[in-house]
Amino acid sequence: MKKALILGVSGQDGAYLAQLLLAKGYDVHGTSRESHSQDFSRLKLLAVKNKVCLHRLPPLDFQSLLGVITQVGPDEVYNLAGHSSVGLSFSQPMETMESIALGTWQILEALRILKSPARLCNASSGECFGDTGPRRACDETTPFHPCSPYAASKAAAFHATATYREAYGLFACSGILFNHESPLRSPGFATRKIVSTAVQIARGGTMKLELGNLETWRDWGYAPEHVDAMWRMLQRDKPDDFVIATGESHSLQEFVELVFKTLSLNWRDHVTVNPRLFRPTDVKYSLGNPAKARTELSWKANTLFADLVPLLIEAERKGAAL
């Protein structure tokens, strides 16, 4: 039985990854800041909370990290910890850099010091590419140009992972994950906010939905499929980095339109644009090229934009969302 250690197991990706690995027969371990007070609602919704062995790991506590890795002795480590919000990173830039970049560096150093044979998958982000211009799909050779503290932190973690792979021989790789949504997405994210509010309006609610820039384009995938790609990355003979994306890009306005149309509503009657919600710098256009993942991982996104939105709405209506 393989052992997996998921750092950040209580998040959207961590919960789906735990579910996936348990189904594959893994002994799954996960870390959280506080093993008792942490929010494990996602693991509970997926009915896997009691199947994951949880370990307390305070942020940036290197000694505790060494202890957890030594105790678990994992075959695979998945780094999904750290801040996950681009918007929040503008108000908390230092905390974002510490939790993502320094946090990743500590994981790499712990594996090096312990001479651990564990394979590491680091969750990077398509935000690292920045604004590449209309219709340009980013692949593994596209230069990074981060436009937020979150993206800058993810870029630093990506390069640290590559450095430890090349300099110290660690089996360490990064999945450059473009946007991926699910019913387990936190309420503060725009996609979840849109779906949740629209469903409330369809039920007779009179609230208005305030949003920022509707002319931002994103490559939206489905979280359970993205974590499957991360698992596939660690089953290869050699470590490498992969763009994980659908290969389609849609504007936030298209997302809003489809959500309200699915609920038989006209979005213009319920949505207002608030300039105060615009970010200081933002990626206007984001699109990933998953050709390498398709060829070398036999992976492709099956849940595309047209299917993803109704899926999110149905989960919200049934009360199956976070």
TORKOL-4160 file (C-alpha; in steps of 0.2 Angstrom, whole numbers, padded with zeros to 4 digits, m for minus):
322
<pt num="1" X="0000" Y="0000" Z="0000"/>
<pt num="2" X="0007" Y="0017" Z="m0005"/>
<pt num="3" X="0007" Y="0031" Z="0007"/>
<pt num="4" X="0003" Y="0049" Z="0002"/>
<pt num="5" X="0005" Y="0065" Z="0012"/>
<pt num="6" X="m0006" Y="0079" Z="0007"/>
<pt num="7" X="0000" Y="0096" Z="0013"/>
<pt num="8" X="m0016" Y="0107" Z="0013"/>
<pt num="9" X="m0028" Y="0092" Z="0014"/>
<pt num="10" X="m0043" Y="0103" Z="0020"/>
<pt num="11" X="m0044" Y="0113" Z="0004"/>
<pt num="12" X="m0054" Y="0110" Z="m0012"/>
<pt num="13" X="m0039" Y="0101" Z="m0021"/>
<pt num="14" X="m0034" Y="0092" Z="m0005"/>
<pt num="15" X="m0051" Y="0085" Z="m0002"/>
<pt num="16" X="m0053" Y="0079" Z="m0020"/>
<pt num="17" X="m0035" Y="0072" Z="m0020"/>
<pt num="18" X="m0038" Y="0062" Z="m0004"/>
<pt num="19" X="m0054" Y="0055" Z="m0011"/>
<pt num="20" X="m0045" Y="0050" Z="m0027"/>
<pt num="21" X="m0030" Y="0042" Z="m0018"/>
<pt num="22" X="m0041" Y="0032" Z="m0006"/>
<pt num="23" X="m0051" Y="0025" Z="m0021"/>
<pt num="24" X="m0034" Y="0019" Z="m0028"/>
<pt num="25" X="m0030" Y="0010" Z="m0011"/>
<pt num="26" X="m0017" Y="0023" Z="m0004"/>
<pt num="27" X="m0014" Y="0026" Z="0015"/>
<pt num="28" X="m0018" Y="0044" Z="0015"/>
<pt num="29" X="m0011" Y="0057" Z="0027"/>
<pt num="30" X="m0015" Y="0075" Z="0028"/>
<pt num="31" X="m0009" Y="0090" Z="0037"/>
<pt num="32" X="m0018" Y="0105" Z="0044"/>
<pt num="33" X="m0014" Y="0120" Z="0055"/>
<pt num="34" X="m0025" Y="0113" Z="0070"/>
<pt num="35" X="m0030" Y="0095" Z="0069"/>
<pt num="36" X="m0046" Y="0098" Z="0080"/>
<pt num="37" X="m0052" Y="0116" Z="0076"/>
<pt num="38" X="m0048" Y="0116" Z="0057"/>
<pt num="39" X="m0062" Y="0117" Z="0045"/>
<pt num="40" X="m0064" Y="0099" Z="0037"/>
<pt num="41" X="m0081" Y="0102" Z="0029"/>
<pt num="42" X="m0074" Y="0097" Z="0012"/>
<pt num="43" X="m0068" Y="0081" Z="0018"/>
<pt num="44" X="m0084" Y="0078" Z="0027"/>
<pt num="45" X="m0094" Y="0082" Z="0011"/>
<pt num="46" X="m0084" Y="0069" Z="0001"/>
<pt num="47" X="m0086" Y="0056" Z="0016"/>
<pt num="48" X="m0067" Y="0054" Z="0018"/>
<pt num="49" X="m0063" Y="0064" Z="0033"/>
<pt num="50" X="m0063" Y="0048" Z="0044"/>
<pt num="51" X="m0052" Y="0039" Z="0032"/>
<pt num="52" X="m0038" Y="0052" Z="0032"/>
<pt num="53" X="m0024" Y="0051" Z="0045"/>
<pt num="54" X="m0023" Y="0070" Z="0050"/>
<pt num="55" X="m0007" Y="0078" Z="0057"/>
<pt num="56" X="m0005" Y="0095" Z="0065"/>
<pt num="57" X="0007" Y="0106" Z="0056"/>
<pt num="58" X="0008" Y="0124" Z="0061"/>
<pt num="59" X="0013" Y="0136" Z="0046"/>
<pt num="60" X="0032" Y="0137" Z="0043"/>
<pt num="61" X="0036" Y="0126" Z="0057"/>
<pt num="62" X="0051" Y="0117" Z="0050"/>
<pt num="63" X="0054" Y="0105" Z="0064"/>
<pt num="64" X="0036" Y="0099" Z="0064"/>
<pt num="65" X="0037" Y="0097" Z="0045"/>
<pt num="66" X="0053" Y="0086" Z="0048"/>
<pt num="67" X="0043" Y="0076" Z="0061"/>
<pt num="68" X="0028" Y="0073" Z="0050"/>
<pt num="69" X="0038" Y="0067" Z="0035"/>
<pt num="70" X="0048" Y="0056" Z="0046"/>
<pt num="71" X="0033" Y="0048" Z="0055"/>
<pt num="72" X="0023" Y="0045" Z="0039"/>
<pt num="73" X="0037" Y="0040" Z="0028"/>
<pt num="74" X="0027" Y="0044" Z="0012"/>
<pt num="75" X="0030" Y="0038" Z="m0006"/>
<pt num="76" X="0021" Y="0053" Z="m0013"/>
<pt num="77" X="0020" Y="0071" Z="m0006"/>
<pt num="78" X="0008" Y="0084" Z="m0013"/>
<pt num="79" X="0011" Y="0102" Z="m0009"/>
<pt num="80" X="m0007" Y="0110" Z="m0010"/>
<pt num="81" X="m0004" Y="0122" Z="0006"/>
<pt num="82" X="m0003" Y="0141" Z="0006"/>
<pt num="83" X="m0014" Y="0155" Z="0001"/>
<pt num="84" X="m0025" Y="0152" Z="m0013"/>
<pt num="85" X="m0033" Y="0168" Z="m0017"/>
<pt num="86" X="m0026" Y="0180" Z="m0030"/>
<pt num="87" X="m0037" Y="0195" Z="m0024"/>
<pt num="88" X="m0032" Y="0192" Z="m0006"/>
<pt num="89" X="m0014" Y="0192" Z="m0010"/>
<pt num="90" X="m0014" Y="0210" Z="m0014"/>
<pt num="91" X="m0019" Y="0215" Z="0004"/>
<pt num="92" X="m0008" Y="0201" Z="0012"/>
<pt num="93" X="0008" Y="0200" Z="0001"/>
<pt num="94" X="0020" Y="0195" Z="0014"/>
<pt num="95" X="0009" Y="0182" Z="0021"/>
<pt num="96" X="0006" Y="0175" Z="0003"/>
<pt num="97" X="0025" Y="0174" Z="m0001"/>
<pt num="98" X="0029" Y="0166" Z="0016"/>
<pt num="99" X="0015" Y="0153" Z="0015"/>
<pt num="100" X="0018" Y="0148" Z="m0004"/>
<pt num="101" X="0036" Y="0152" Z="m0008"/>
<pt num="102" X="0045" Y="0149" Z="0009"/>
<pt num="103" X="0033" Y="0135" Z="0013"/>
<pt num="104" X="0038" Y="0126" Z="m0003"/>
<pt num="105" X="0056" Y="0129" Z="0000"/>
<pt num="106" X="0054" Y="0121" Z="0017"/>
<pt num="107" X="0046" Y="0105" Z="0010"/>
<pt num="108" X="0060" Y="0103" Z="m0003"/>
<pt num="109" X="0073" Y="0106" Z="0010"/>
<pt num="110" X="0065" Y="0094" Z="0022"/>
<pt num="111" X="0065" Y="0080" Z="0009"/>
<pt num="112" X="0083" Y="0084" Z="0005"/>
<pt num="113" X="0089" Y="0083" Z="0023"/>
<pt num="114" X="0080" Y="0067" Z="0027"/>
<pt num="115" X="0086" Y="0060" Z="0010"/>
<pt num="116" X="0068" Y="0055" Z="0008"/>
<pt num="117" X="0064" Y="0045" Z="m0008"/>
<pt num="118" X="0046" Y="0052" Z="m0009"/>
<pt num="119" X="0040" Y="0060" Z="m0025"/>
<pt num="120" X="0034" Y="0078" Z="m0024"/>
<pt num="121" X="0021" Y="0086" Z="m0034"/>
<pt num="122" X="0020" Y="0105" Z="m0031"/>
<pt num="123" X="0004" Y="0114" Z="m0036"/>
<pt num="124" X="0009" Y="0129" Z="m0046"/>
<pt num="125" X="m0003" Y="0141" Z="m0056"/>
<pt num="126" X="m0007" Y="0147" Z="m0073"/>
<pt num="127" X="m0007" Y="0165" Z="m0065"/>
<pt num="128" X="0012" Y="0164" Z="m0066"/>
<pt num="129" X="0011" Y="0167" Z="m0085"/>
<pt num="130" X="0003" Y="0184" Z="m0082"/>
<pt num="131" X="m0007" Y="0192" Z="m0097"/>
<pt num="132" X="m0001" Y="0184" Z="m0113"/>
<pt num="133" X="m0013" Y="0193" Z="m0124"/>
<pt num="134" X="m0028" Y="0187" Z="m0134"/>
<pt num="135" X="m0029" Y="0169" Z="m0139"/>
<pt num="136" X="m0011" Y="0164" Z="m0135"/>
<pt num="137" X="m0011" Y="0147" Z="m0126"/>
<pt num="138" X="0003" Y="0145" Z="m0113"/>
<pt num="139" X="0014" Y="0129" Z="m0113"/>
<pt num="140" X="0028" Y="0124" Z="m0102"/>
<pt num="141" X="0041" Y="0135" Z="m0112"/>
<pt num="142" X="0031" Y="0151" Z="m0110"/>
<pt num="143" X="0040" Y="0163" Z="m0099"/>
<pt num="144" X="0033" Y="0169" Z="m0083"/>
<pt num="145" X="0027" Y="0186" Z="m0080"/>
<pt num="146" X="0017" Y="0186" Z="m0063"/>
<pt num="147" X="0005" Y="0201" Z="m0060"/>
<pt num="148" X="0000" Y="0198" Z="m0042"/>
<pt num="149" X="0009" Y="0193" Z="m0026"/>
<pt num="150" X="0000" Y="0177" Z="m0027"/>
<pt num="151" X="0008" Y="0173" Z="m0044"/>
<pt num="152" X="0025" Y="0180" Z="m0040"/>
<pt num="153" X="0025" Y="0168" Z="m0025"/>
<pt num="154" X="0019" Y="0153" Z="m0036"/>
<pt num="155" X="0033" Y="0157" Z="m0048"/>
<pt num="156" X="0046" Y="0157" Z="m0035"/>
<pt num="157" X="0040" Y="0140" Z="m0028"/>
<pt num="158" X="0040" Y="0133" Z="m0046"/>
<pt num="159" X="0058" Y="0138" Z="m0049"/>
<pt num="160" X="0063" Y="0132" Z="m0031"/>
<pt num="161" X="0055" Y="0115" Z="m0036"/>
<pt num="162" X="0065" Y="0114" Z="m0052"/>
<pt num="163" X="0081" Y="0119" Z="m0044"/>
<pt num="164" X="0080" Y="0105" Z="m0031"/>
<pt num="165" X="0076" Y="0093" Z="m0045"/>
<pt num="166" X="0091" Y="0098" Z="m0055"/>
<pt num="167" X="0103" Y="0101" Z="m0041"/>
<pt num="168" X="0099" Y="0088" Z="m0028"/>
<pt num="169" X="0091" Y="0074" Z="m0038"/>
<pt num="170" X="0074" Y="0075" Z="m0030"/>
<pt num="171" X="0059" Y="0068" Z="m0039"/>
<pt num="172" X="0050" Y="0085" Z="m0039"/>
<pt num="173" X="0038" Y="0092" Z="m0051"/>
<pt num="174" X="0026" Y="0106" Z="m0053"/>
<pt num="175" X="0008" Y="0105" Z="m0061"/>
<pt num="176" X="0005" Y="0123" Z="m0068"/>
<pt num="177" X="m0014" Y="0122" Z="m0064"/>
<pt num="178" X="m0025" Y="0134" Z="m0073"/>
<pt num="179" X="m0042" Y="0139" Z="m0065"/>
<pt num="180" X="m0052" Y="0124" Z="m0058"/>
<pt num="181" X="m0068" Y="0125" Z="m0050"/>
<pt num="182" X="m0080" Y="0113" Z="m0041"/>
<pt num="183" X="m0094" Y="0113" Z="m0028"/>
<pt num="184" X="m0081" Y="0114" Z="m0014"/>
<pt num="185" X="m0074" Y="0131" Z="m0020"/>
<pt num="186" X="m0074" Y="0143" Z="m0005"/>
<pt num="187" X="m0088" Y="0156" Z="m0005"/>
<pt num="188" X="m0076" Y="0171" Z="m0007"/>
<pt num="189" X="m0071" Y="0166" Z="m0025"/>
<pt num="190" X="m0080" Y="0175" Z="m0039"/>
<pt num="191" X="m0086" Y="0159" Z="m0048"/>
<pt num="192" X="m0094" Y="0152" Z="m0032"/>
<pt num="193" X="m0101" Y="0169" Z="m0027"/>
<pt num="194" X="m0109" Y="0171" Z="m0044"/>
<pt num="195" X="m0117" Y="0153" Z="m0043"/>
<pt num="196" X="m0123" Y="0155" Z="m0025"/>
<pt num="197" X="m0131" Y="0172" Z="m0028"/>
<pt num="198" X="m0139" Y="0168" Z="m0044"/>
<pt num="199" X="m0147" Y="0152" Z="m0036"/>
<pt num="200" X="m0154" Y="0163" Z="m0022"/>
<pt num="201" X="m0161" Y="0175" Z="m0034"/>
<pt num="202" X="m0169" Y="0161" Z="m0044"/>
<pt num="203" X="m0178" Y="0156" Z="m0027"/>
<pt num="204" X="m0185" Y="0174" Z="m0025"/>
<pt num="205" X="m0171" Y="0183" Z="m0018"/>
<pt num="206" X="m0170" Y="0202" Z="m0021"/>
<pt num="207" X="m0151" Y="0204" Z="m0019"/>
<pt num="208" X="m0139" Y="0212" Z="m0032"/>
<pt num="209" X="m0123" Y="0203" Z="m0037"/>
<pt num="210" X="m0108" Y="0215" Z="m0037"/>
<pt num="211" X="m0093" Y="0210" Z="m0047"/>
<pt num="212" X="m0077" Y="0218" Z="m0053"/>
<pt num="213" X="m0070" Y="0217" Z="m0071"/>
<pt num="214" X="m0081" Y="0206" Z="m0082"/>
<pt num="215" X="m0068" Y="0207" Z="m0096"/>
<pt num="216" X="m0056" Y="0195" Z="m0089"/>
<pt num="217" X="m0054" Y="0178" Z="m0098"/>
<pt num="218" X="m0050" Y="0162" Z="m0089"/>
<pt num="219" X="m0047" Y="0144" Z="m0093"/>
<pt num="220" X="m0059" Y="0135" Z="m0081"/>
<pt num="221" X="m0057" Y="0117" Z="m0078"/>
<pt num="222" X="m0065" Y="0104" Z="m0065"/>
<pt num="223" X="m0055" Y="0102" Z="m0049"/>
<pt num="224" X="m0057" Y="0083" Z="m0048"/>
<pt num="225" X="m0049" Y="0081" Z="m0065"/>
<pt num="226" X="m0035" Y="0093" Z="m0061"/>
<pt num="227" X="m0030" Y="0083" Z="m0046"/>
<pt num="228" X="m0030" Y="0067" Z="m0056"/>
<pt num="229" X="m0017" Y="0075" Z="m0067"/>
<pt num="230" X="m0006" Y="0079" Z="m0052"/>
<pt num="231" X="m0007" Y="0060" Z="m0047"/>
<pt num="232" X="m0002" Y="0055" Z="m0065"/>
<pt num="233" X="0013" Y="0066" Z="m0064"/>
<pt num="234" X="0021" Y="0056" Z="m0050"/>
<pt num="235" X="0018" Y="0039" Z="m0059"/>
<pt num="236" X="0031" Y="0043" Z="m0072"/>
<pt num="237" X="0049" Y="0037" Z="m0073"/>
<pt num="238" X="0056" Y="0054" Z="m0073"/>
<pt num="239" X="0050" Y="0071" Z="m0065"/>
<pt num="240" X="0044" Y="0085" Z="m0076"/>
<pt num="241" X="0033" Y="0100" Z="m0076"/>
<pt num="242" X="0016" Y="0100" Z="m0084"/>
<pt num="243" X="0003" Y="0113" Z="m0089"/>
<pt num="244" X="m0014" Y="0107" Z="m0083"/>
<pt num="245" X="m0029" Y="0116" Z="m0092"/>
<pt num="246" X="m0044" Y="0113" Z="m0104"/>
<pt num="247" X="m0037" Y="0123" Z="m0119"/>
<pt num="248" X="m0053" Y="0134" Z="m0119"/>
<pt num="249" X="m0054" Y="0152" Z="m0112"/>
<pt num="250" X="m0070" Y="0161" Z="m0108"/>
<pt num="251" X="m0074" Y="0178" Z="m0100"/>
<pt num="252" X="m0081" Y="0181" Z="m0083"/>
<pt num="253" X="m0096" Y="0189" Z="m0092"/>
<pt num="254" X="m0099" Y="0173" Z="m0102"/>
<pt num="255" X="m0098" Y="0164" Z="m0085"/>
<pt num="256" X="m0111" Y="0176" Z="m0078"/>
<pt num="257" X="m0122" Y="0175" Z="m0093"/>
<pt num="258" X="m0122" Y="0156" Z="m0093"/>
<pt num="259" X="m0126" Y="0154" Z="m0075"/>
<pt num="260" X="m0141" Y="0166" Z="m0076"/>
<pt num="261" X="m0147" Y="0159" Z="m0092"/>
<pt num="262" X="m0147" Y="0141" Z="m0085"/>
<pt num="263" X="m0158" Y="0148" Z="m0071"/>
<pt num="264" X="m0170" Y="0157" Z="m0084"/>
<pt num="265" X="m0164" Y="0174" Z="m0078"/>
<pt num="266" X="m0157" Y="0189" Z="m0087"/>
<pt num="267" X="m0140" Y="0193" Z="m0079"/>
<pt num="268" X="m0141" Y="0212" Z="m0083"/>
<pt num="269" X="m0156" Y="0213" Z="m0071"/>
<pt num="270" X="m0146" Y="0207" Z="m0056"/>
<pt num="271" X="m0128" Y="0211" Z="m0059"/>
<pt num="272" X="m0119" Y="0227" Z="m0056"/>
<pt num="273" X="m0100" Y="0231" Z="m0059"/>
<pt num="274" X="m0091" Y="0239" Z="m0045"/>
<pt num="275" X="m0074" Y="0247" Z="m0050"/>
<pt num="276" X="m0069" Y="0246" Z="m0031"/>
<pt num="277" X="m0068" Y="0227" Z="m0034"/>
<pt num="278" X="m0055" Y="0228" Z="m0048"/>
<pt num="279" X="m0038" Y="0222" Z="m0044"/>
<pt num="280" X="m0023" Y="0234" Z="m0044"/>
<pt num="281" X="m0016" Y="0223" Z="m0058"/>
<pt num="282" X="m0025" Y="0209" Z="m0066"/>
<pt num="283" X="m0023" Y="0196" Z="m0080"/>
<pt num="284" X="m0035" Y="0200" Z="m0093"/>
<pt num="285" X="m0032" Y="0184" Z="m0104"/>
<pt num="286" X="m0027" Y="0167" Z="m0098"/>
<pt num="287" X="m0027" Y="0151" Z="m0108"/>
<pt num="288" X="m0017" Y="0135" Z="m0106"/>
<pt num="289" X="m0010" Y="0122" Z="m0119"/>
<pt num="290" X="m0012" Y="0105" Z="m0111"/>
<pt num="291" X="m0004" Y="0096" Z="m0126"/>
<pt num="292" X="0011" Y="0089" Z="m0116"/>
<pt num="293" X="m0001" Y="0082" Z="m0102"/>
<pt num="294" X="m0011" Y="0074" Z="m0116"/>
<pt num="295" X="0004" Y="0066" Z="m0124"/>
<pt num="296" X="0014" Y="0061" Z="m0109"/>
<pt num="297" X="0001" Y="0059" Z="m0095"/>
<pt num="298" X="m0013" Y="0053" Z="m0106"/>
<pt num="299" X="m0023" Y="0066" Z="m0097"/>
<pt num="300" X="m0036" Y="0078" Z="m0104"/>
<pt num="301" X="m0050" Y="0089" Z="m0097"/>
<pt num="302" X="m0067" Y="0081" Z="m0100"/>
<pt num="303" X="m0078" Y="0093" Z="m0090"/>
<pt num="304" X="m0077" Y="0109" Z="m0101"/>
<pt num="305" X="m0085" Y="0126" Z="m0098"/>
<pt num="306" X="m0102" Y="0121" Z="m0105"/>
<pt num="307" X="m0104" Y="0107" Z="m0094"/>
<pt num="308" X="m0095" Y="0114" Z="m0079"/>
<pt num="309" X="m0107" Y="0128" Z="m0076"/>
<pt num="310" X="m0123" Y="0118" Z="m0075"/>
<pt num="311" X="m0113" Y="0105" Z="m0063"/>
<pt num="312" X="m0110" Y="0119" Z="m0051"/>
<pt num="313" X="m0127" Y="0126" Z="m0052"/>
<pt num="314" X="m0135" Y="0109" Z="m0049"/>
<pt num="315" X="m0124" Y="0106" Z="m0033"/>
<pt num="316" X="m0129" Y="0123" Z="m0026"/>
<pt num="317" X="m0147" Y="0119" Z="m0029"/>
<pt num="318" X="m0146" Y="0102" Z="m0021"/>
<pt num="319" X="m0136" Y="0109" Z="m0006"/>
<pt num="320" X="m0121" Y="0098" Z="m0011"/>
<pt num="321" X="m0109" Y="0113" Z="m0011"/>
<pt num="322" X="m0098" Y="0119" Z="0002"/>
